[in-house]
Amino acid sequence: MKDLIAKRYIKALAKTASEAELREIAESLGKLAGAYKVAKFREIVESPYVEQKKKTEFVLEN
């Protein structure tokens, strides 16, 4: 299910974003994937006890 949703977003993004924007997005997603390998990062992002706003702030500042 998640794959189908992701594919829809990717197709829409590819149609609307410039090549430079796509490179920037890919770089950001690569950094996020790297951070996700850190156990403490995963704990915070996946925790049901941390507010969504706090998770967003945490991801954007790191």
C-alpha positions as CSV (number, residue, x, y, z in Angstrom):
1,M,0.0,0.0,0.0
2,K,2.8,2.4,0.9
3,D,4.6,1.7,-2.3
4,L,1.5,2.6,-4.4
5,I,1.1,5.9,-2.5
6,A,4.8,6.6,-2.9
7,K,4.7,5.9,-6.7
8,R,1.8,8.4,-7.1
9,Y,3.7,11.1,-5.3
10,I,6.9,10.4,-7.2
11,K,5.1,10.6,-10.6
12,A,3.4,13.8,-9.7
13,L,6.7,15.3,-8.4
14,A,8.5,14.2,-11.5
15,K,5.9,16.0,-13.7
16,T,6.0,19.3,-11.8
17,A,9.5,19.7,-10.5
18,S,12.5,21.0,-12.4
19,E,15.6,18.8,-12.7
20,A,17.4,21.0,-10.2
21,E,14.5,20.7,-7.7
22,L,14.5,16.9,-8.2
23,R,18.3,16.8,-7.4
24,E,17.8,18.9,-4.3
25,I,14.9,16.6,-3.2
26,A,17.0,13.5,-3.8
27,E,19.8,14.9,-1.8
28,S,17.5,15.7,1.1
29,L,15.9,12.3,1.0
30,G,19.4,10.7,1.0
31,K,20.3,12.6,4.1
32,L,17.1,11.5,5.7
33,A,17.8,7.9,4.8
34,G,21.2,8.2,6.4
35,A,19.8,9.6,9.6
36,Y,17.2,6.8,9.7
37,K,20.1,4.4,10.2
38,V,20.8,6.0,13.6
39,A,18.8,4.1,16.3
40,K,18.1,7.3,18.4
41,F,16.7,9.1,15.4
42,R,14.4,6.2,14.6
43,E,13.2,6.1,18.2
44,I,12.2,9.8,18.2
45,V,10.6,9.7,14.7
46,E,8.6,6.5,15.3
47,S,7.6,7.3,18.9
48,P,3.9,7.7,19.5
49,Y,4.7,9.8,22.6
50,V,6.4,12.6,20.6
51,E,4.1,15.2,19.0
52,Q,4.2,15.4,15.2
53,K,5.2,19.0,15.4
54,K,8.2,18.2,17.5
55,K,9.2,15.4,15.1
56,T,9.0,17.8,12.2
57,E,11.2,20.3,14.0
58,F,13.7,17.6,15.0
59,V,14.0,16.4,11.4
60,L,14.3,19.8,9.9
61,E,17.0,21.0,12.3
62,N,19.2,17.9,11.8
